[in-house]
Amino acid sequence: MLKLMKMIALALLPGAAMAEDIRTAVVAGGCFWCVESDFESVQGVREVISGYTGGTTENPTYRTLKGSGHYEAVQIVYDADVVSYDQLLHAFFRSVDPTDAGGQFCDRGPSYRTAVFVANAEERAAAEWAKLSAARALGLNIVTPILDGARFYEAEAYHQDYYRGTDTILTRRGPKVQSEAYKFYREGCGRDERVRQLWGDAAPFAGGHS
């Protein structure tokens, strides 16, 4: 939310160009580091913010997420003149395993489930259509729920843009630069392997993280 407010404030500065059609979409696709990395590569996406939503606990943190009912989620800030909500949803369903009700890839538990959070009837209709399209494409049951939007809590600063961080952290393979640790995690979790298995050439992001 803080990042989004800063973007709006900049757009309102004297002499700023006429504002584009800036909108937001909220989805949960397992590890928010990965979803953020995926969608920040999409043309027309201005910002992807990692956070928590869908639960009952106020002011959740990464450490208090278990049992809170919240999902790891992202808020996608996009220019609707460049990329549409329908296009984002199409890419989202093909970037996850929407047949898995217990989490995503190596990350298990309620906070890692997939979901689409909608703000109005128009978004709900688009999300339901995208879900139906994914089911038809796979010939499998899609368990990703379409949920009413709830308050979105921005995650801690160290989670934002984790995939391109430059700090050195300790991993199971010793000290690594954060961006390299992210690649190690993503590969080890089997995300791209499973997405390619499900979606093949239709997977929009699975080939770009080696």
Rosetta blueprint (number, residue, H / E / L):
1 M L
2 L H
3 K H
4 L H
5 M H
6 K H
7 M H
8 I H
9 A H
10 L H
11 A H
12 L L
13 L L
14 P L
15 G L
16 A L
17 A L
18 M L
19 A L
20 E L
21 D L
22 I E
23 R E
24 T E
25 A E
26 V E
27 V E
28 A E
29 G E
30 G L
31 C L
32 F H
33 W H
34 C H
35 V H
36 E H
37 S H
38 D H
39 F H
40 E L
41 S L
42 V L
43 Q L
44 G L
45 V E
46 R E
47 E E
48 V E
49 I E
50 S E
51 G E
52 Y E
53 T E
54 G L
55 G L
56 T L
57 T L
58 E L
59 N L
60 P L
61 T L
62 Y L
63 R L
64 T L
65 L L
66 K L
67 G L
68 S L
69 G L
70 H L
71 Y E
72 E E
73 A E
74 V E
75 Q E
76 I E
77 V E
78 Y E
79 D E
80 A L
81 D L
82 V L
83 V L
84 S L
85 Y H
86 D H
87 Q H
88 L H
89 L H
90 H H
91 A H
92 F H
93 F H
94 R L
95 S L
96 V L
97 D L
98 P L
99 T L
100 D L
101 A L
102 G L
103 G E
104 Q E
105 F L
106 C L
107 D E
108 R E
109 G L
110 P H
111 S H
112 Y H
113 R L
114 T E
115 A E
116 V E
117 F E
118 V E
119 A L
120 N L
121 A H
122 E H
123 E H
124 R H
125 A H
126 A H
127 A H
128 E H
129 W H
130 A H
131 K H
132 L H
133 S H
134 A H
135 A H
136 R H
137 A H
138 L H
139 G L
140 L L
141 N L
142 I L
143 V L
144 T L
145 P L
146 I E
147 L E
148 D E
149 G L
150 A L
151 R L
152 F L
153 Y E
154 E E
155 A L
156 E L
157 A H
158 Y H
159 H H
160 Q L
161 D L
162 Y H
163 Y H
164 R H
165 G L
166 T L
167 D L
168 T E
169 I E
170 L E
171 T E
172 R L
173 R L
174 G E
175 P E
176 K E
177 V E
178 Q H
179 S H
180 E H
181 A H
182 Y H
183 K H
184 F H
185 Y H
186 R H
187 E H
188 G H
189 C H
190 G L
191 R H
192 D H
193 E H
194 R H
195 V H
196 R H
197 Q H
198 L H
199 W H
200 G H
201 D H
202 A H
203 A L
204 P L
205 F L
206 A L
207 G L
208 G L
209 H L
210 S L
